[in-house]
Amino acid sequence: MLHIARWRAQAFASTLALAVFAVSAALTLPAFAAGKTIVAVMHSDLRTIDPGFTTAYITRDHGYMVYDTLLAEDANFKIQPQMADWKVSDDKLTYTFTLRDGLKWHDGTPVTAEDCVASLKRWGKNDGMGQKLMDFVAGIEATDARTIVLKLKEPYGLVLESIGKPSSLVPFMMPKRLAETPPGKQIPEQIGSGPFKFVAAEFQPGVKAVYEKNTDYVPRKEPPSWTSGAKVVKVDRVEWITMPDAQTAVNALQSGDIDFMENPAFDILPVLSANPDLKVDTLSKLGFQTLGRMNFLFPPFDNVKVRRAAFLAMNQKDVLDALVGNPEYYRICGAVFICDTPLASDVGSETLVKGDGMAEAKKLLAESGYDGTPVVLLAPGDVVTLKAQPIVAAQLLREAGFKVDVQATDWQTVVSRRASQKPPNEGGWNMFFTNATGADAVNPVSNSFVSGKGKNGGWFGWPDDPRMEALRNAFVHAPSPQEQKKIAADIQSEVYDQVLYVPLGQYLAPSAWRKSLTGVLGGPATPVFWNIDKSE
């Protein structure tokens, strides 16, 4: 379509202009410390460093550097011991976790069961999957320094899967004093027990984050698999350097000034693949679902007819063509819970996947009483995988008859601003776009976007949908996979009828790194930097 062609032409022209500065920018990289140092350009800059405060994946990635988890998921989707082993009572009501030997916080004090109880309680208030688990929990207590006992009101089949979930919000363990930080506030220190230590003195929010090997960390004996197994650190230091211009980062990767680039632009992948010094690979084979989220608190999207009109105006192909371009890396998919999974369904997704809803969108918007209230749409320009969606969506919404106020910003500002419940004209918002790993979206418990809890624990946008919460409860009580699949289809229908969110297709996001790096691991919460060695 013409609007996609214009967008891609403008993006290409911008890239050419910015490339003029690439060489000089690469030469201004900071001097690195002695020893083995991995220098990485991540998908976003890092500003929020409390992994229990935001679902932003860059903060999750930071969390995996500094913190550890009681349980973890392996490449066979099985939950494995990480900080703790466990046993379950015969009546399925009591789970007993025992901390393994050698666990220390970065300040040198031992990890205790009381720390972990406090951490689980904090996570259980903030995370959608954690909230659902806590609905079933009668109590969690530390019975001694190494033993955590979790008791249920009734059997719940997702206890281990919840505590071992690999992606946002991850139930990271932290000292009790940090876990008891009041709600709404970020933790004041970065003290974990994970394989790296955060170097606070060198942290420049939005510019640079530095991690050093935790020499006191005792890895597990099992081989690494996704987020489970041995987290053996083979380098002395990892530096995350922000380069908002993707071409600058590409040049730095090719010249050897950086070692790893998480998300190169799709149109540059052939060039990187042809470079004999580089490796290009997709670390998360589950890929990502890209999506739009509306704010239910304020006009115009407090009106379901207006939301439906916006939904009908969207189509996945336009978004994916602009975002990815190469069909090798994307898939049109109307399944809320990811295509080719046990809960996949196409119910309600017809206009999204066929792209034929515009006429109906215009008609419904005219009938809705829409008064021309501008849609404040947040458009980050610094993240390769988030640039295209708001631009294409704005054009589609305008074609349907909406007034749209596209507010250019950066992703970390979106991460902060989306938490605001102020009106759009006072620093709030009406719509933004984000991406979810397949692991986060795969079922109604882990998928935060289907929550109907409103302001009482719901995800940004805050839809208040009691029917949805009843369906999610029915799902966790379902006696069989067949019944779960039926309920999941009903949930998907409710998502689309109420427009809780707008799935805009799936894509893979390859990473690129110099071949001097070996041992790069895949998984649903990548990149991780343990197991990676660097040859000089």
ZAMARGU-4260 file (C-alpha; in steps of 0.2 Angstrom, whole numbers, plus 5000, padded with zeros to 4 digits):
<rodrens>
0) 5000/5000/5000 | 5005/5018/4997 | 5006/5023/5015 | 5018/5009/5019 | 5029/5013/5004
5) 5030/5031/5009 | 5034/5026/5027 | 5048/5014/5022 | 5055/5028/5009 | 5056/5041/5023
10) 5064/5028/5035 | 5077/5024/5022 | 5081/5042/5018 | 5083/5045/5037 | 5095/5031/5038
15) 5105/5037/5024 | 5107/5054/5033 | 5111/5047/5050 | 5124/5035/5042 | 5135/5050/5039
20) 5138/5051/5057 | 5141/5032/5060 | 5160/5031/5059 | 5163/5046/5070 | 5150/5040/5083
25) 5158/5022/5083 | 5175/5030/5087 | 5168/5039/5102 | 5164/5023/5111 | 5171/5023/5129
30) 5187/5015/5134 | 5183/4998/5141 | 5190/4990/5157 | 5204/4977/5157 | 5199/4958/5155
35) 5186/4950/5145 | 5172/4963/5141 | 5156/4960/5130 | 5149/4976/5123 | 5131/4975/5118
40) 5118/4986/5110 | 5101/4980/5117 | 5084/4983/5109 | 5081/4998/5120 | 5090/5009/5132
45) 5089/5005/5151 | 5081/5018/5163 | 5069/5008/5175 | 5080/4995/5184 | 5067/4988/5196
50) 5061/4972/5187 | 5046/4971/5198 | 5040/4988/5193 | 5038/4987/5174 | 5035/4973/5161
55) 5047/4981/5149 | 5059/4968/5142 | 5074/4978/5144 | 5071/4979/5163 | 5067/4960/5163
60) 5084/4957/5154 | 5093/4968/5167 | 5084/4957/5180 | 5092/4941/5174 | 5109/4949/5175
65) 5107/4954/5193 | 5094/4942/5201 | 5090/4924/5201 | 5074/4913/5203 | 5068/4899/5213
70) 5063/4889/5198 | 5066/4890/5179 | 5059/4884/5163 | 5070/4873/5151 | 5069/4871/5132
75) 5057/4857/5134 | 5045/4868/5143 | 5048/4859/5159 | 5050/4868/5176 | 5067/4864/5184
80) 5075/4869/5201 | 5085/4884/5201 | 5088/4892/5218 | 5077/4879/5226 | 5071/4861/5225
85) 5053/4857/5229 | 5041/4843/5234 | 5022/4843/5234 | 5010/4835/5246 | 4999/4821/5241
90) 4983/4832/5242 | 4992/4845/5231 | 4989/4858/5244 | 5006/4861/5251 | 5022/4865/5241
95) 5038/4865/5251 | 5054/4873/5243 | 5071/4871/5250 | 5085/4883/5245 | 5101/4875/5239
100) 5118/4878/5247 | 5129/4893/5242 | 5117/4906/5239 | 5123/4924/5244 | 5116/4941/5240
105) 5129/4953/5232 | 5132/4962/5249 | 5138/4945/5256 | 5124/4941/5267 | 5115/4924/5265
110) 5099/4922/5255 | 5086/4916/5267 | 5068/4909/5265 | 5061/4925/5273 | 5069/4935/5259
115) 5061/4923/5246 | 5044/4924/5254 | 5044/4943/5254 | 5049/4942/5235 | 5035/4931/5231
120) 5023/4942/5239 | 5029/4957/5230 | 5028/4948/5214 | 5011/4941/5217 | 5004/4959/5219
125) 5011/4965/5203 | 5011/4951/5190 | 4995/4945/5182 | 5000/4926/5183 | 5006/4930/5201
130) 4989/4938/5205 | 4980/4922/5199 | 4991/4911/5209 | 4988/4921/5225 | 4970/4919/5223
135) 4973/4901/5227 | 4986/4904/5241 | 4981/4902/5259 | 4998/4907/5265 | 5017/4907/5262
140) 5029/4906/5276 | 5047/4903/5280 | 5048/4888/5292 | 5067/4890/5294 | 5081/4899/5285
145) 5081/4888/5270 | 5063/4882/5269 | 5048/4890/5261 | 5030/4883/5263 | 5016/4888/5251
150) 4999/4882/5256 | 4984/4882/5244 | 4965/4884/5248 | 4962/4872/5234 | 4973/4863/5221
155) 4980/4874/5207 | 4989/4866/5193 | 5000/4881/5188 | 5010/4884/5205 | 5027/4878/5198
160) 5023/4886/5181 | 5020/4903/5189 | 5035/4903/5200 | 5046/4897/5186 | 5039/4908/5172
165) 5053/4915/5161 | 5047/4932/5156 | 5038/4948/5163 | 5035/4950/5177 | 5048/4937/5182
170) 5048/4932/5200 | 5065/4937/5204 | 5072/4935/5222 | 5078/4950/5232 | 5083/4954/5250
175) 5067/4956/5261 | 5071/4974/5264 | 5070/4978/5246 | 5055/4966/5243 | 5045/4976/5256
180) 5047/4992/5247 | 5030/5001/5247 | 5019/4998/5232 | 5021/5011/5219 | 5039/5014/5223
185) 5055/5007/5215 | 5067/4997/5225 | 5082/5008/5231 | 5096/4996/5228 | 5101/4983/5215
190) 5106/4969/5226 | 5102/4951/5220 | 5110/4934/5220 | 5112/4932/5202 | 5128/4929/5191
195) 5132/4947/5188 | 5133/4962/5199 | 5126/4979/5194 | 5139/4993/5194 | 5129/5007/5200
200) 5143/5020/5200 | 5144/5018/5181 | 5125/5018/5177 | 5120/5032/5165 | 5101/5030/5163
205) 5097/5029/5144 | 5116/5029/5140 | 5126/5015/5148 | 5123/5000/5160 | 5138/4990/5167
210) 5138/4972/5175 | 5153/4963/5183 | 5155/4945/5186 | 5149/4939/5203 | 5163/4929/5209
215) 5153/4922/5223 | 5140/4915/5212 | 5138/4896/5213 | 5131/4889/5197 | 5120/4873/5196
220) 5128/4858/5189 | 5115/4855/5175 | 5119/4861/5158 | 5111/4878/5154 | 5094/4877/5145
225) 5083/4893/5143 | 5083/4901/5160 | 5087/4885/5169 | 5103/4876/5173 | 5121/4882/5176
230) 5123/4901/5174 | 5142/4901/5172 | 5149/4918/5168 | 5165/4917/5157 | 5169/4935/5155
235) 5173/4949/5167 | 5161/4962/5162 | 5146/4966/5151 | 5142/4984/5145 | 5126/4989/5137
240) 5129/5004/5126 | 5114/5014/5119 | 5115/5018/5101 | 5098/5026/5095 | 5104/5026/5077
245) 5103/5008/5071 | 5115/5011/5057 | 5128/5017/5069 | 5126/5001/5079 | 5128/4991/5063
250) 5144/5000/5058 | 5151/4997/5076 | 5147/4979/5075 | 5155/4976/5059 | 5171/4986/5064
255) 5172/4976/5081 | 5168/4991/5092 | 5154/4981/5099 | 5151/4963/5100 | 5133/4960/5101
260) 5117/4969/5093 | 5100/4962/5099 | 5089/4969/5086 | 5097/4974/5069 | 5085/4981/5056
265) 5077/4968/5045 | 5083/4976/5029 | 5101/4976/5035 | 5101/4957/5039 | 5107/4951/5022
270) 5123/4963/5024 | 5126/4956/5041 | 5124/4938/5036 | 5137/4940/5022 | 5150/4946/5034
275) 5161/4932/5038 | 5165/4939/5055 | 5147/4939/5061 | 5134/4927/5066 | 5115/4931/5063
280) 5102/4920/5072 | 5085/4920/5080 | 5087/4917/5099 | 5069/4916/5103 | 5061/4903/5092
285) 5044/4907/5100 | 5045/4924/5092 | 5035/4939/5097 | 5017/4945/5095 | 5016/4964/5091
290) 5000/4972/5098 | 4991/4988/5101 | 4983/4993/5118 | 4970/5007/5121 | 4966/5017/5137
295) 4949/5012/5143 | 4948/5026/5156 | 4946/5041/5144 | 4937/5046/5128 | 4937/5041/5115
300) 4941/5023/5119 | 4930/5022/5134 | 4916/5018/5121 | 4916/5000/5115 | 4909/5005/5098
305) 4924/5017/5096 | 4936/5004/5101 | 4928/4991/5089 | 4929/5004/5075 | 4947/5006/5078
310) 4949/4987/5079 | 4941/4985/5062 | 4952/4998/5054 | 4968/4988/5059 | 4975/4975/5048
315) 4990/4964/5051 | 4998/4964/5034 | 5001/4983/5033 | 5009/4983/5050 | 5020/4968/5047
320) 5025/4974/5030 | 5031/4990/5038 | 5039/4983/5053 | 5047/4967/5045 | 5045/4968/5027
325) 5052/4950/5023 | 5038/4937/5025 | 5052/4925/5030 | 5052/4933/5047 | 5033/4937/5050
330) 5017/4928/5051 | 4999/4934/5049 | 4990/4926/5064 | 4974/4930/5073 | 4977/4919/5088
335) 4977/4929/5104 | 4987/4914/5112 | 4999/4912/5097 | 4998/4901/5082 | 5002/4883/5082
340) 5000/4881/5101 | 4986/4871/5110 | 4975/4886/5113 | 4977/4894/5095 | 4960/4899/5087
345) 4955/4911/5073 | 4938/4916/5081 | 4935/4935/5079 | 4950/4939/5070 | 4944/4939/5052
350) 4946/4957/5048 | 4963/4958/5056 | 4970/4944/5045 | 4960/4948/5029 | 4962/4967/5031
355) 4944/4970/5025 | 4937/4979/5039 | 4939/4997/5034 | 4921/5000/5027 | 4913/4993/5042
360) 4925/5003/5053 | 4919/5019/5045 | 4901/5015/5047 | 4903/5010/5065 | 4913/5025/5070
365) 4899/5036/5062 | 4886/5027/5073 | 4896/5027/5089 | 4894/5046/5093 | 4913/5049/5091
370) 4915/5068/5093 | 4932/5070/5085 | 4942/5068/5101 | 4960/5066/5096 | 4968/5049/5099
375) 4984/5053/5108 | 4995/5039/5100 | 5013/5037/5108 | 5026/5034/5094 | 5044/5029/5100
380) 5057/5031/5087 | 5072/5023/5095 | 5067/5005/5095 | 5068/4995/5078 | 5054/4984/5083
385) 5042/4997/5088 | 5044/5011/5076 | 5032/5006/5062 | 5017/5001/5072 | 5011/5018/5077
390) 5014/5026/5061 | 5004/5013/5051 | 4990/5013/5064 | 4989/5032/5064 | 4986/5031/5045
395) 4973/5018/5046 | 4964/5027/5060 | 4963/5043/5050 | 4957/5033/5035 | 4943/5027/5046
400) 4938/5045/5052 | 4948/5047/5068 | 4958/5062/5073 | 4975/5056/5078 | 4989/5065/5088
405) 5005/5056/5085 | 5017/5060/5099 | 5035/5056/5094 | 5045/5050/5109 | 5057/5037/5114
410) 5052/5019/5121 | 5058/5022/5139 | 5047/5038/5140 | 5032/5027/5134 | 5037/5014/5147
415) 5035/5028/5160 | 5020/5037/5152 | 5009/5021/5149 | 5008/5019/5168 | 5000/5036/5170
420) 4981/5037/5173 | 4980/5055/5170 | 4969/5062/5155 | 4978/5062/5138 | 4979/5081/5138
425) 4988/5080/5155 | 5002/5068/5150 | 4992/5053/5148 | 4988/5043/5132 | 4975/5034/5122
430) 4985/5021/5113 | 5002/5013/5112 | 5010/4998/5104 | 5022/4985/5111 | 5028/4967/5108
435) 5025/4951/5119 | 5036/4936/5118 | 5026/4920/5114 | 5030/4914/5131 | 5020/4928/5139
440) 5005/4927/5127 | 5003/4908/5126 | 4988/4906/5139 | 4975/4916/5148 | 4985/4916/5164
445) 5002/4922/5158 | 4995/4934/5145 | 4993/4951/5155 | 4983/4959/5140 | 4968/4948/5143
450) 4966/4953/5161 | 4949/4962/5165 | 4955/4968/5183 | 4954/4987/5178 | 4963/4998/5191
455) 4964/4984/5203 | 4979/4975/5197 | 4975/4976/5178 | 4989/4980/5165 | 4991/4997/5157
460) 4974/5003/5149 | 4965/4996/5163 | 4949/4987/5156 | 4937/4982/5169 | 4928/4966/5162
465) 4920/4955/5175 | 4915/4942/5162 | 4933/4941/5157 | 4939/4937/5174 | 4925/4924/5176
470) 4931/4916/5160 | 4949/4916/5166 | 4944/4908/5183 | 4934/4895/5173 | 4950/4891/5163
475) 4961/4888/5178 | 4947/4877/5185 | 4944/4867/5169 | 4945/4848/5171 | 4953/4844/5154
480) 4964/4852/5140 | 4949/4850/5129 | 4938/4861/5141 | 4953/4873/5142 | 4953/4875/5124
485) 4935/4879/5123 | 4936/4892/5136 | 4951/4900/5128 | 4941/4902/5112 | 4928/4911/5123
490) 4941/4922/5130 | 4948/4926/5113 | 4930/4931/5107 | 4928/4942/5123 | 4945/4950/5119
495) 4940/4955/5101 | 4922/4960/5106 | 4928/4972/5119 | 4944/4976/5111 | 4955/4972/5126
500) 4969/4973/5114 | 4973/4971/5096 | 4985/4957/5091 | 4994/4963/5075 | 5004/4947/5070
505) 5019/4938/5075 | 5037/4940/5070 | 5055/4933/5073 | 5068/4945/5078 | 5086/4939/5074
510) 5101/4945/5083 | 5119/4948/5077 | 5135/4945/5085 | 5154/4944/5081 | 5160/4926/5080
515) 5173/4930/5094 | 5158/4926/5105 | 5154/4908/5108 | 5140/4900/5119 | 5126/4912/5115
520) 5110/4904/5122 | 5093/4904/5115 | 5076/4905/5124 | 5061/4915/5127 | 5069/4928/5138
525) 5085/4932/5128 | 5098/4938/5127 | 5106/4931/5142 | 5125/4934/5145 | 5130/4919/5155
530) 5138/4904/5146 | 5146/4917/5133 | 5164/4917/5131 | 5174/4929/5121 | 5191/4926/5112
535) 5203/4940/5110
</rodrens>
